Amino acid sequence: MTETLFGGPTLPPAYPERAAWGTAQKLRAWQQEALDLYFKSGRRDFLAVATPGAGKTTFALRVASMLIESGAVNRVTIVAPTDHLKRQWADAAAKVGIAIDPNFKNSDGQHGRGFIGVAVTYAQVASKPMLHRAKTEAARTLVILDEIHHGGEALSWGDGLREAFDPAARRLSLTGTPFRSDTSPIPFVEYAEDRDGIRRSKADYTYGYGNALRDHVVRPVMFMAYSGQMRWRTSGGEEMAASLGEAAVTKDVTAHAWRTALNPTGEWIPAVLAGADKRLSEVRRSVPDAGGLVIATDHEAARAYAGQLKRITGESPTVILSDDAKASEKIEEFTASEKRWMVAVRMVSEGVDVPRLSVGVYATSTSTPLFFAQAVGRFVRARKRGETASVFLPSVPQLMALANSMEMERDHALDRPDKDDSDGLFNPEDSLMADANREDKASDSLTKGKFEALDSQASFDRVLFDGGEFGTGGEVGSEDELDFLGIPGLLDAEQVGTLLRQRQHDQLNRKNRRAPAAEPAAPVPAIPDHRMLMDLRNELAKNVAAWSARTGTPHGVVHTKLRTVCGGPAVAQANEEQLQSRLRKLQDWFIGRK
């Protein structure tokens, strides 16, 4: 069998970019494994779950080529979430000799001559399901359902898909992000009951981020978290202040502090954008065409961020607004250029491939697991071995938890109670695709009620990578921040981890050198300094949290082990010397010293 349908050019394993380090003529191992399983199973329906950037398009088009060549199908329909993705699929298919019409409209009735099939959107199918059913029945049709989780977003969409494609000869469903968390069944997805009686989606093949990272298929992602002091005025006229990401505050306070940080008139956003641009400059030393993306909450913020980036870089960024008819063209132009920055209103969130994106700023108030995974997925596509990705984000609990669970896989579950859960994962009223392509409205949880951001200050908090946390904070522009911004842009995952640990070791050493030396003959104060003790307890708690995140050991177990090794009472009763001893022991653990 030839490499392509009609002897044309081959498709790289990671279309639309060039193949990674010399693999252009071959499928990646996971793609070949999934392909073998597909044809071995002989199933009419097949669900492949693969992390963003792994090459689902290449896998699906190889399946299509082989089915066409064998005569099993003679028509292909590709269903995608957006118009931009329709064209992207058509371009990819053309590279392997499959002619797909992405310009087909329901009113056309028939696609153009010379095409073997069409690319349509989920909304297009839902609006005229009987038209698409007639086209499906008229030929032996393979239906490729890209990002199939969108099939559960609305009852009309799910019903339309079932009506239109029930007669299909084959259906290949693809997704690269966690499934929707409501209880609406997704068409053509198989569900199996677990031990608790909950029906969960069952994938035929799964290739997660952890596996892809080990195979060097995707980039390692460093999350650069920034905290800082925020001040705002509530609807009642009360002025409030809080540290961004502070643990001992309510959800409302966290939400308002987060919103204050994202306000373009404050100092937090300019400081984070400047840090992200420094990081981009470092990456471009070894990856000259590396680009950055800022994901904004709304049009006003996007324009303001673009203005700030122009002042920082001297170059006008590409701005992608969700109501811009030329948005797709602008994305394509940016993809082919070497411009530094693009700013988007939540639009470049899923499936849109700009492989040179290496640095991101998560400047949106959206915190659902699906949207976060889609957003991070824009930066993980590997073009050559060693490229890294860096995502800058506010240091708030919701985002920290999502960043620390990059390798977590979630099945779609039915039979759950229809209620709002405290973690926001199981909201049956979510319409995430609509959210991804429009700005936040007044119903957003962070924009309810009157609110006035007064001022914001940024500080570097920490780096999250591979489940661990690195760094003990620092002022913007400090050596502590620049240490992490200056990490080389070409490193594999193991090298990134090693370098992060070294940078943290250096930072801890600097902090110890800055601390004034205690005079040996000085008497012990009769009255303890309660402020100093509180600072030491906070520093110990932060370091224990970092060690807990790295090792998976509960915080309480870490504290108990420190007491066993160093002696002394519980933290609340420990004196300065005992707290310092535990901090030194933690430092030893971080650098591998027992």
C-alpha positions as CSV (number, residue, x, y, z in Angstrom):
1,M,0.0,0.0,0.0
2,T,1.4,3.5,-0.9
3,E,2.1,6.1,1.8
4,T,-0.6,8.4,0.4
5,L,-4.0,7.9,-1.2
6,F,-3.0,9.0,-4.7
7,G,0.8,9.0,-4.4
8,G,0.9,12.6,-3.1
9,P,3.0,14.0,-0.4
10,T,3.0,12.4,3.1
11,L,1.5,14.1,6.1
12,P,3.9,14.7,9.1
13,P,3.0,12.9,12.3
14,A,2.3,16.3,13.9
15,Y,0.5,18.2,11.1
16,P,0.4,21.1,10.4
17,E,4.1,21.5,11.4
18,R,7.0,19.6,10.0
19,A,7.6,16.1,11.3
20,A,9.6,15.8,14.5
21,W,13.3,14.9,14.2
22,G,13.2,12.8,11.0
23,T,10.0,10.9,11.3
24,A,8.1,12.3,8.3
25,Q,7.7,9.0,6.5
26,K,6.5,7.1,9.5
27,L,3.6,7.3,12.0
28,R,4.4,7.9,15.6
29,A,4.4,4.8,17.8
30,W,1.0,5.6,19.3
31,Q,-0.5,6.4,15.9
32,Q,0.6,3.1,14.5
33,E,-0.6,1.3,17.6
34,A,-4.0,3.0,17.4
35,L,-4.2,2.3,13.7
36,D,-3.5,-1.4,14.2
37,L,-6.1,-1.5,17.0
38,Y,-8.7,0.3,14.8
39,F,-8.5,-2.2,11.9
40,K,-8.1,-5.2,14.2
41,S,-11.3,-4.3,16.1
42,G,-13.4,-3.8,12.9
43,R,-15.7,-1.6,14.9
44,R,-18.2,0.8,13.3
45,D,-17.6,3.3,16.1
46,F,-14.1,4.0,17.5
47,L,-13.2,6.6,20.1
48,A,-9.5,7.8,20.2
49,V,-8.5,10.1,23.1
50,A,-5.1,11.7,22.6
51,T,-3.5,14.7,24.2
52,P,-3.4,18.0,22.3
53,G,-0.4,18.1,19.9
54,A,0.0,14.3,19.7
55,G,-1.2,14.2,16.1
56,K,-4.8,13.1,16.0
57,T,-5.4,14.6,12.6
58,T,-2.6,12.5,11.1
59,F,-4.0,9.3,12.7
60,A,-7.6,10.0,11.5
61,L,-6.5,10.8,7.9
62,R,-4.4,7.6,7.7
63,V,-7.5,5.7,8.8
64,A,-9.5,7.5,6.1
65,S,-6.9,6.8,3.4
66,M,-6.8,3.1,4.1
67,L,-10.6,2.8,4.3
68,I,-10.9,4.6,0.9
69,E,-8.2,2.5,-0.7
70,S,-9.8,-0.7,0.5
71,G,-13.2,0.4,-0.8
72,A,-14.8,0.3,2.7
73,V,-15.9,3.9,2.2
74,N,-16.3,6.3,-0.7
75,R,-17.2,9.5,1.1
76,V,-15.8,11.3,4.1
77,T,-17.6,13.8,6.3
78,I,-15.5,15.7,8.9
79,V,-17.3,17.5,11.7
80,A,-15.3,20.1,13.6
81,P,-16.2,22.8,16.2
82,T,-15.3,25.9,14.2
83,D,-15.0,27.2,10.6
84,H,-11.3,27.7,11.1
85,L,-10.9,24.0,12.0
86,K,-12.9,23.0,8.9
87,R,-10.3,24.7,6.7
88,Q,-7.5,23.2,8.7
89,W,-8.8,19.7,8.2
90,A,-9.3,20.3,4.5
91,D,-5.7,21.5,4.2
92,A,-4.4,18.5,6.0
93,A,-6.5,16.1,4.0
94,A,-5.2,17.6,0.7
95,K,-1.7,16.8,1.7
96,V,-2.5,13.1,1.7
97,G,-4.6,13.2,-1.5
98,I,-8.1,13.4,0.1
99,A,-10.1,16.3,-1.4
100,I,-12.4,17.8,1.3
101,D,-14.7,20.8,0.7
102,P,-14.6,23.1,3.8
103,N,-16.8,25.7,2.1
104,F,-19.9,23.6,1.8
105,K,-23.1,25.3,3.0
106,N,-26.3,23.6,3.9
107,S,-28.0,25.7,1.2
108,D,-25.7,24.3,-1.4
109,G,-27.3,20.8,-1.3
110,Q,-24.2,19.2,-2.9
111,H,-20.5,19.7,-2.4
112,G,-18.3,20.9,-5.2
113,R,-17.1,18.5,-8.0
114,G,-13.8,16.8,-7.4
115,F,-14.3,16.5,-3.7
116,I,-14.8,13.2,-1.9
117,G,-16.4,14.8,1.1
118,V,-17.0,17.9,3.2
119,A,-15.9,19.5,6.4
120,V,-18.8,20.9,8.5
121,T,-19.4,22.3,12.0
122,Y,-21.5,20.7,14.7
123,A,-23.9,23.7,14.5
124,Q,-24.2,23.2,10.8
125,V,-25.2,19.6,11.2
126,A,-27.6,20.4,14.0
127,S,-29.4,23.0,11.9
128,K,-30.2,20.6,9.0
129,P,-29.7,17.0,10.2
130,M,-31.9,15.4,7.6
131,L,-29.9,17.0,4.8
132,H,-26.7,15.4,6.2
133,R,-28.5,12.1,6.8
134,A,-29.5,12.0,3.1
135,K,-25.8,12.6,2.1
136,T,-24.7,10.0,4.5
137,E,-27.1,7.4,3.2
138,A,-26.2,8.1,-0.4
139,A,-22.7,6.7,0.0
140,R,-20.5,4.5,2.2
141,T,-19.6,7.3,4.5
142,L,-16.8,7.7,7.1
143,V,-17.7,10.4,9.6
144,I,-14.8,11.9,11.6
145,L,-16.1,13.7,14.7
146,D,-13.3,16.0,15.8
147,E,-13.5,17.0,19.5
148,I,-16.6,14.8,20.0
149,H,-17.2,16.1,23.5
150,H,-19.0,19.0,21.8
151,G,-21.7,16.6,20.8
152,G,-23.1,16.7,24.3
153,E,-23.2,20.5,24.6
154,A,-26.8,20.9,23.6
155,L,-29.7,18.5,23.2
156,S,-30.2,19.7,19.6
157,W,-26.6,19.1,18.8
158,G,-26.6,15.6,20.1
159,D,-30.0,14.7,18.5
160,G,-28.8,16.3,15.2
161,L,-25.6,14.2,15.2
162,R,-27.6,11.0,15.8
163,E,-30.1,11.8,13.1
164,A,-27.5,12.8,10.5
165,F,-24.9,10.1,11.0
166,D,-26.8,7.0,12.3
167,P,-26.6,5.5,8.7
168,A,-22.8,6.0,8.4
169,A,-20.6,3.0,7.5
170,R,-17.9,4.1,9.9
171,R,-17.6,6.8,12.7
172,L,-14.3,7.8,14.1
173,S,-14.5,10.0,17.2
174,L,-11.6,12.1,18.4
175,T,-10.9,14.2,21.5
176,G,-7.9,15.7,23.1
177,T,-9.3,17.2,26.3
178,P,-11.3,16.1,29.3
179,F,-14.9,15.3,28.4
180,R,-17.7,17.6,29.4
181,S,-18.7,17.2,32.9
182,D,-22.5,17.2,32.6
183,T,-24.7,14.1,32.4
184,S,-25.8,14.5,28.7
185,P,-24.8,11.4,26.8
186,I,-22.4,12.0,23.9
187,P,-23.5,10.4,20.6
188,F,-21.7,7.4,19.3
189,V,-19.7,7.1,22.6
190,E,-19.8,3.8,24.5
191,Y,-20.5,3.9,28.2
192,A,-19.7,1.2,30.8
193,E,-21.0,0.9,34.3
194,D,-18.3,1.1,37.1
195,R,-18.4,-0.4,40.5
196,D,-20.5,2.5,41.8
197,G,-23.1,2.1,39.2
198,I,-22.0,5.2,37.3
199,R,-21.8,4.9,33.5
200,R,-18.5,6.2,32.2
201,S,-17.3,6.8,28.7
202,K,-15.1,4.0,27.4
203,A,-12.3,5.0,24.9
204,D,-11.0,2.4,22.4
205,Y,-7.6,4.0,22.5
206,T,-6.1,6.6,25.0
207,Y,-2.8,8.4,24.7
208,G,-2.4,10.9,27.6
209,Y,-0.1,13.8,28.2
210,G,2.2,11.8,30.5
211,N,2.9,9.2,27.8
212,A,3.3,11.9,25.2
213,L,5.8,13.7,27.3
214,R,7.9,10.6,27.9
215,D,7.8,9.9,24.1
216,H,8.9,13.5,23.4
217,V,5.8,14.0,21.3
218,V,4.7,17.1,23.3
219,R,6.6,19.8,25.1
220,P,7.2,19.9,28.9
221,V,5.1,22.8,30.3
222,M,6.3,25.1,33.1
223,F,3.6,27.1,34.8
224,M,5.0,30.5,36.0
225,A,2.7,31.6,38.8
226,Y,2.5,35.2,39.9
227,S,1.0,36.5,43.1
228,G,0.9,40.1,44.5
229,Q,-1.2,42.5,46.5
230,M,-4.6,43.6,45.2
231,R,-7.0,46.3,46.4
232,W,-10.6,46.9,45.2
233,R,-13.8,48.6,46.2
234,T,-16.9,46.4,46.7
235,S,-20.5,47.2,45.6
236,G,-21.1,48.5,49.1
237,G,-18.3,51.0,48.9
238,E,-16.0,49.1,51.2
239,E,-12.3,49.0,50.2
240,M,-10.7,45.6,50.5
241,A,-7.2,44.2,50.0
242,A,-5.8,40.7,49.7
243,S,-2.8,38.8,48.4
244,L,-3.6,37.0,45.2
245,G,-3.9,33.3,45.9
246,E,-3.9,33.7,49.7
247,A,-5.2,30.5,51.2
248,A,-7.1,31.8,54.2
249,V,-9.7,33.9,52.3
250,T,-13.2,33.2,51.0
251,K,-14.0,32.3,47.4
252,D,-15.5,35.7,46.8
253,V,-12.3,37.5,48.0
254,T,-10.2,35.2,45.8
255,A,-12.5,36.0,42.8
256,H,-12.3,39.7,43.3
257,A,-8.5,39.6,43.8
258,W,-8.2,37.6,40.6
259,R,-10.3,40.1,38.7
260,T,-8.3,43.0,40.1
261,A,-5.1,41.3,38.9
262,L,-6.5,41.0,35.3
263,N,-7.6,44.7,35.2
264,P,-5.5,46.4,32.5
265,T,-5.2,49.6,34.6
266,G,-3.3,48.0,37.4
267,E,0.4,47.0,37.6
268,W,0.0,43.2,37.8
269,I,-0.8,42.6,34.1
270,P,2.0,44.8,32.7
271,A,4.5,43.2,35.1
272,V,3.4,39.7,34.1
273,L,3.4,40.6,30.4
274,A,6.9,42.0,30.7
275,G,8.1,38.8,32.5
276,A,6.5,36.6,29.7
277,D,8.2,38.7,27.1
278,K,11.6,38.2,28.8
279,R,10.8,34.5,28.8
280,L,9.9,34.6,25.1
281,S,13.2,36.4,24.3
282,E,15.1,33.6,26.1
283,V,13.3,30.9,24.2
284,R,13.9,32.7,20.9
285,R,17.7,32.4,21.5
286,S,17.3,28.8,20.5
287,V,13.9,28.8,18.8
288,P,14.0,32.0,16.6
289,D,10.4,31.9,15.5
290,A,8.9,31.1,18.9
291,G,5.7,33.1,19.5
292,G,3.5,34.0,22.5
293,L,-0.3,34.1,23.1
294,V,-2.2,36.1,25.7
295,I,-5.7,34.7,26.3
296,A,-7.9,37.6,27.5
297,T,-11.4,37.6,29.0
298,D,-13.0,40.2,26.8
299,H,-12.5,42.6,23.9
300,E,-11.7,45.6,26.0
301,A,-9.0,43.8,28.0
302,A,-7.6,42.3,24.8
303,R,-7.0,45.7,23.2
304,A,-5.5,47.0,26.4
305,Y,-3.1,44.1,26.7
306,A,-2.1,44.5,23.1
307,G,-1.3,48.2,23.8
308,Q,0.8,47.2,26.8
309,L,2.7,44.6,24.7
310,K,3.4,47.2,22.1
311,R,4.9,49.5,24.7
312,I,7.0,46.6,26.0
313,T,8.2,45.2,22.7
314,G,7.9,48.0,20.2
315,E,5.9,45.7,18.0
316,S,2.1,45.6,17.5
317,P,0.7,42.2,18.4
318,T,-1.9,40.3,16.3
319,V,-5.3,40.8,18.0
320,I,-7.9,38.1,17.5
321,L,-11.4,39.1,18.5
322,S,-14.3,36.6,18.5
323,D,-16.6,38.7,16.3
324,D,-13.9,39.5,13.7
325,A,-14.8,38.0,10.3
326,K,-11.1,37.9,9.5
327,A,-10.0,36.1,12.7
328,S,-9.1,32.9,10.8
329,E,-7.0,34.8,8.3
330,K,-5.2,36.6,11.1
331,I,-4.4,33.4,12.9
332,E,-3.0,31.9,9.6
333,E,-0.9,35.0,9.0
334,F,0.5,34.9,12.5
335,T,1.2,31.2,12.2
336,A,3.3,31.8,9.0
337,S,5.1,34.9,10.4
338,E,7.8,35.4,13.1
339,K,5.8,38.0,15.1
340,R,6.3,37.8,18.8
341,W,2.8,38.1,20.2
342,M,-0.9,37.3,19.6
343,V,-3.7,38.4,21.9
344,A,-7.0,36.5,21.6
345,V,-10.4,36.7,23.4
346,R,-10.6,33.1,24.4
347,M,-10.9,32.0,20.8
348,V,-7.6,30.2,20.3
349,S,-8.6,27.6,22.8
350,E,-9.1,24.3,21.0
351,G,-7.9,22.6,17.9
352,V,-6.4,25.8,16.4
353,D,-2.8,24.8,15.6
354,V,-0.1,27.5,15.8
355,P,2.9,25.2,16.5
356,R,5.4,28.0,17.1
357,L,3.5,29.2,20.2
358,S,5.9,28.6,23.2
359,V,4.9,31.1,25.8
360,G,1.4,31.8,27.0
361,V,-0.3,34.3,29.4
362,Y,-3.5,32.9,31.0
363,A,-5.3,36.3,31.5
364,T,-8.8,35.1,31.6
365,S,-11.3,34.4,34.5
366,T,-12.4,31.1,33.0
367,S,-11.3,28.1,35.2
368,T,-13.2,25.1,34.0
369,P,-11.0,22.0,33.5
370,L,-12.0,21.7,29.9
371,F,-11.1,25.3,28.9
372,F,-7.9,25.2,30.8
373,A,-6.8,22.0,29.1
374,Q,-7.8,23.4,25.7
375,A,-5.8,26.6,26.4
376,V,-2.7,24.8,27.6
377,G,-3.0,22.5,24.6
378,R,-2.1,25.5,22.3
379,F,1.5,25.4,23.6
380,V,2.4,21.7,23.9
381,R,2.8,20.7,20.3
382,A,6.4,19.7,19.7
383,R,8.1,20.5,16.4
384,K,11.6,19.3,17.4
385,R,13.0,17.6,20.4
386,G,13.7,19.8,23.4
387,E,11.3,22.6,22.8
388,T,9.7,23.8,26.1
389,A,6.5,25.6,26.8
390,S,5.9,28.3,29.5
391,V,2.4,29.4,30.7
392,F,2.1,32.5,33.0
393,L,-0.9,32.5,35.2
394,P,-2.4,34.1,38.4
395,S,-1.5,32.2,41.5
396,V,-5.1,31.3,42.5
397,P,-6.1,27.9,43.9
398,Q,-8.3,26.9,41.0
399,L,-5.6,27.3,38.4
400,M,-2.8,25.9,40.6
401,A,-4.9,22.7,41.1
402,L,-5.4,22.4,37.3
403,A,-1.7,23.1,36.5
404,N,-0.7,20.4,39.0
405,S,-3.0,17.8,37.5
406,M,-1.9,18.1,33.9
407,E,-1.6,14.3,33.6
408,M,-5.0,13.6,35.1
409,E,-7.5,11.9,32.7
410,R,-11.2,12.2,33.2
411,D,-13.9,10.1,31.7
412,H,-17.3,11.4,30.8
413,A,-19.7,10.0,33.4
414,L,-23.5,9.8,33.3
415,D,-26.0,9.2,36.2
416,R,-24.5,11.9,38.4
417,P,-26.8,14.2,40.4
418,D,-27.7,17.4,38.6
419,K,-26.2,19.8,41.0
420,D,-23.4,22.4,41.2
421,D,-20.4,20.9,42.9
422,S,-18.0,23.1,44.8
423,D,-15.1,22.4,42.5
424,G,-17.0,23.5,39.4
425,L,-16.4,20.3,37.5
426,F,-20.0,19.0,37.2
427,N,-22.1,21.9,36.0
428,P,-24.8,20.6,33.5
429,E,-25.5,24.1,32.3
430,D,-22.0,24.7,30.9
431,S,-21.8,25.6,27.3
432,L,-18.1,25.6,27.0
433,M,-17.8,25.8,23.2
434,A,-19.9,29.0,23.2
435,D,-17.7,30.3,26.0
436,A,-14.6,29.6,24.1
437,N,-15.6,31.8,21.3
438,R,-17.2,34.8,23.0
439,E,-16.3,37.2,25.7
440,D,-17.5,36.8,29.3
441,K,-21.0,38.1,30.0
442,A,-22.4,39.5,33.2
443,S,-23.4,36.0,34.3
444,D,-19.7,35.1,34.8
445,S,-19.0,34.2,38.4
446,L,-16.2,36.9,38.6
447,T,-18.3,39.7,37.3
448,K,-21.5,39.6,39.3
449,G,-22.4,42.9,41.0
450,K,-20.6,46.2,41.0
451,F,-16.9,46.2,41.4
452,E,-14.0,48.7,41.1
453,A,-10.4,47.6,40.9
454,L,-8.2,50.1,42.6
455,D,-4.6,48.9,42.3
456,S,-2.5,45.8,41.9
457,Q,1.1,44.8,42.5
458,A,2.7,41.7,41.1
459,S,5.3,39.4,42.6
460,F,6.8,36.2,41.4
461,D,5.4,33.2,43.3
462,R,6.7,29.9,42.0
463,V,7.1,27.5,39.1
464,L,4.9,24.4,38.8
465,F,6.3,21.5,36.8
466,D,5.6,17.8,36.6
467,G,3.6,17.9,39.9
468,G,6.3,19.8,41.8
469,E,6.6,23.4,42.9
470,F,9.9,25.4,42.7
471,G,11.0,28.7,44.0
472,T,10.3,30.6,47.2
473,G,8.9,33.8,45.6
474,G,10.6,37.1,44.7
475,E,10.0,40.6,43.6
476,V,9.4,41.3,39.9
477,G,12.7,42.0,38.2
478,S,14.7,40.3,41.1
479,E,17.3,37.7,40.6
480,D,14.9,35.1,42.0
481,E,12.4,35.8,39.2
482,L,15.1,36.1,36.4
483,D,16.6,32.7,37.5
484,F,13.5,31.0,36.3
485,L,12.7,33.3,33.3
486,G,16.2,32.6,32.0
487,I,15.8,28.8,31.7
488,P,17.0,27.8,28.2
489,G,14.3,27.1,25.6
490,L,15.6,23.8,24.4
491,L,15.5,21.2,27.2
492,D,13.8,17.8,27.6
493,A,11.5,17.1,30.5
494,E,14.3,15.6,32.7
495,Q,16.6,18.5,32.1
496,V,13.9,21.0,33.0
497,G,13.3,19.2,36.3
498,T,17.0,19.1,37.1
499,L,17.5,22.8,36.3
500,L,14.4,23.8,38.3
501,R,15.7,22.0,41.3
502,Q,19.1,23.6,40.9
503,R,17.6,27.1,40.6
504,Q,15.6,26.5,43.8
505,H,18.7,25.4,45.6
506,D,20.5,28.5,44.5
507,Q,17.6,30.6,45.6
508,L,17.4,29.1,49.1
509,N,21.2,29.6,49.5
510,R,20.8,33.2,48.6
511,K,18.1,33.7,51.1
512,N,20.2,32.1,53.8
513,R,23.2,34.3,52.9
514,R,21.0,37.4,53.2
515,A,19.8,36.5,56.6
516,P,21.8,38.4,59.3
517,A,24.2,36.2,61.3
518,A,23.2,35.6,64.8
519,E,25.6,36.9,67.4
520,P,26.6,33.9,69.5
521,A,26.8,35.8,72.8
522,A,23.4,37.5,72.4
523,P,21.0,36.5,75.2
524,V,17.7,34.9,74.3
525,P,15.0,37.6,74.3
526,A,12.7,37.3,77.2
527,I,9.7,38.1,74.9
528,P,9.6,36.2,71.6
529,D,9.2,38.2,68.4
530,H,5.7,37.1,67.3
531,R,6.0,38.7,63.9
532,M,9.3,36.9,63.1
533,L,7.8,33.6,64.3
534,M,4.8,34.0,62.1
535,D,7.0,34.7,59.1
536,L,9.0,31.6,59.8
537,R,5.9,29.5,60.2
538,N,4.6,30.8,56.8
539,E,7.9,30.1,55.1
540,L,7.9,26.6,56.6
541,A,4.3,26.0,55.5
542,K,5.2,27.1,51.9
543,N,8.2,24.8,51.8
544,V,6.3,21.9,53.2
545,A,3.6,22.5,50.6
546,A,6.3,22.4,47.8
547,W,7.8,19.2,49.2
548,S,4.3,17.7,49.5
549,A,3.5,18.5,45.9
550,R,6.7,17.0,44.7
551,T,6.6,13.8,46.7
552,G,2.8,13.3,47.1
553,T,3.3,13.1,50.9
554,P,0.5,14.8,52.9
555,H,1.4,18.0,54.6
556,G,0.8,16.5,58.1
557,V,3.2,13.6,57.4
558,V,5.9,16.0,56.3
559,H,5.6,18.0,59.4
560,T,5.6,14.9,61.6
561,K,8.8,13.7,59.9
562,L,10.5,17.0,60.4
563,R,9.6,16.9,64.1
564,T,11.0,13.4,64.4
565,V,14.3,14.4,62.7
566,C,14.8,17.8,64.2
567,G,13.0,17.5,67.5
568,G,10.8,20.1,69.1
569,P,7.0,20.6,69.5
570,A,4.3,21.3,66.9
571,V,4.8,24.3,64.6
572,A,2.5,26.5,66.7
573,Q,4.7,26.0,69.8
574,A,8.1,25.9,68.1
575,N,10.7,28.6,68.7
576,E,12.9,30.4,66.2
577,E,15.7,27.9,66.4
578,Q,13.4,24.9,66.0
579,L,11.7,26.4,62.9
580,Q,15.0,27.4,61.3
581,S,16.3,23.8,61.9
582,R,13.3,22.4,60.0
583,L,13.7,24.8,57.1
584,R,17.4,23.8,56.8
585,K,16.4,20.1,56.8
586,L,13.8,20.8,54.0
587,Q,16.5,22.5,52.0
588,D,18.7,19.4,52.4
589,W,15.8,17.2,51.1
590,F,15.3,19.5,48.1
591,I,18.9,19.1,46.9
592,G,18.9,15.4,47.6
593,R,20.8,15.4,50.9
594,K,19.4,13.2,53.6
